[in-house]
């Protein structure tokens, strides 16, 4: 059994590696279209904003076409503190904007789609599978 003090040490160590920052939002689409435009209104709700660590799962990038535009997809994992406010509410389909400024200030933000959730006994971080989408 892991003691509470060892759990706290593990969490502090995991959070010390989370030098990037990210914002996770959830898009909600209205059920009824706007009578004037015929389009459904969407609203964005911030689910999580705080430290994170982005880990590329592999270096293979897959080229696909989406809505007539070339898109590059790459799998990855987004780690967020397990006990940070909002991290438990992140779910599949949410969109994360990751700022990798901790080690590369010139890197543009990454936009990734959350593919699932993560729960684990004694977890020091939530390791969320994400799919990075970079528009070409």
C-alpha positions as CSV (number, residue, x, y, z in Angstrom):
1,X,0.0,0.0,0.0
2,X,1.3,3.5,-0.8
3,X,1.4,5.9,2.0
4,X,-0.2,9.4,1.7
5,X,3.2,11.0,2.0
6,X,4.7,8.8,-0.8
7,X,1.6,9.7,-3.0
8,X,2.2,13.4,-2.4
9,X,5.8,13.1,-3.3
10,X,5.0,11.2,-6.6
11,X,2.4,13.9,-7.5
12,X,4.9,16.7,-6.8
13,X,7.5,15.0,-9.0
14,X,5.0,14.5,-11.8
15,X,3.8,18.1,-11.6
16,X,7.4,19.3,-11.7
17,X,7.6,17.9,-15.2
18,X,4.5,19.7,-16.3
19,X,6.2,22.8,-17.6
20,X,3.8,23.4,-20.5
21,X,0.4,25.1,-20.1
22,X,-2.9,24.1,-21.7
23,X,-6.5,25.1,-21.9
24,X,-9.2,22.4,-22.5
25,X,-12.6,23.6,-23.8
26,X,-15.8,21.8,-24.6
27,X,-17.9,22.9,-27.6
28,X,-21.7,22.8,-27.2
29,X,-23.9,23.2,-30.2
30,X,-27.5,24.6,-29.8
31,X,-30.3,22.3,-30.8
32,X,-32.2,24.8,-32.8
33,X,-30.7,26.7,-35.7
34,X,-30.7,30.5,-35.7
35,X,-33.7,31.6,-37.8
36,X,-31.8,34.4,-39.5
37,X,-28.7,32.3,-40.5
38,X,-29.9,28.7,-40.4
39,X,-26.8,27.8,-38.5
40,X,-26.5,26.3,-35.1
41,X,-24.8,28.5,-32.5
42,X,-21.9,27.0,-30.6
43,X,-20.5,27.9,-27.2
44,X,-17.1,27.1,-25.7
45,X,-16.8,26.3,-22.0
46,X,-13.4,26.1,-20.4
47,X,-13.1,22.8,-18.6
48,X,-9.4,23.0,-17.5
49,X,-6.7,25.6,-17.6
50,X,-3.3,25.0,-16.1
51,X,-0.1,23.1,-16.2
52,X,0.4,20.1,-18.4
53,X,3.0,17.9,-20.2
54,X,2.7,17.0,-23.8
55,X,4.2,13.7,-24.9
56,X,4.3,12.6,-28.5
57,X,3.3,8.9,-28.8
58,X,5.4,8.5,-31.9
59,X,6.9,10.5,-34.7
60,X,4.7,9.0,-37.5
61,X,2.4,11.6,-39.0
62,X,-0.6,10.6,-41.0
63,X,-1.8,12.8,-43.8
64,X,-5.6,12.9,-44.3
65,X,-8.1,15.2,-46.0
66,X,-10.8,16.9,-43.9
67,X,-13.4,19.2,-45.3
68,X,-11.2,19.5,-48.5
69,X,-8.1,20.6,-46.6
70,X,-5.0,18.6,-45.9
71,X,-4.6,17.7,-42.3
72,X,-1.7,16.0,-40.5
73,X,-2.6,13.8,-37.5
74,X,-0.2,12.5,-34.8
75,X,-1.1,10.6,-31.7
76,X,0.1,11.8,-28.3
77,X,-0.6,11.9,-24.6
78,X,-1.5,14.9,-22.6
79,X,-0.7,14.7,-18.9
80,X,-2.5,17.0,-16.4
81,X,-2.3,17.0,-12.6
82,X,-4.8,14.5,-11.2
83,X,-5.9,16.8,-8.4
84,X,-6.0,20.1,-10.3
85,X,-9.4,21.8,-10.6
86,X,-11.2,20.7,-13.7
87,X,-8.9,17.8,-14.7
88,X,-11.5,15.2,-13.7
89,X,-14.1,16.8,-16.0
90,X,-12.0,16.4,-19.2
91,X,-13.6,13.9,-21.5
92,X,-13.5,12.5,-25.0
93,X,-14.2,15.1,-27.7
94,X,-12.9,18.1,-25.7
95,X,-10.2,20.3,-27.5
96,X,-6.9,21.1,-25.8
97,X,-4.7,24.1,-26.8
98,X,-1.2,23.3,-25.6
99,X,1.5,26.0,-25.3
100,X,5.0,24.4,-25.4
101,X,6.7,27.6,-24.4
102,X,8.7,26.0,-21.5
103,X,11.4,24.7,-23.8
104,X,10.7,26.3,-27.2
105,X,9.3,29.8,-27.0
106,X,9.0,29.9,-30.8
107,X,6.7,26.8,-31.1
108,X,3.2,27.6,-32.0
109,X,0.4,26.2,-29.8
110,X,-0.7,22.7,-30.6
111,X,-4.4,21.9,-30.9
112,X,-5.4,18.4,-29.9
113,X,-8.6,16.5,-29.7
114,X,-9.0,14.4,-26.5
115,X,-9.7,10.8,-27.4
116,X,-10.5,9.4,-23.9
117,X,-10.1,9.7,-20.2
118,X,-7.7,8.2,-17.6
119,X,-8.4,6.8,-14.2
120,X,-5.9,4.7,-12.3
121,X,-5.3,3.8,-8.6
122,X,-2.4,5.9,-7.2
123,X,-2.1,8.0,-10.4
124,X,0.1,11.0,-10.1
125,X,-1.3,12.5,-13.3
126,X,-4.1,12.0,-15.8
127,X,-2.7,10.6,-19.0
128,X,-5.2,11.5,-21.7
129,X,-4.9,10.1,-25.2
130,X,-5.0,13.0,-27.7
131,X,-4.9,13.4,-31.4
132,X,-2.9,16.4,-32.6
133,X,-4.4,18.1,-35.6
134,X,-2.2,20.7,-37.3
135,X,-3.7,22.4,-40.3
136,X,-1.5,22.6,-43.4
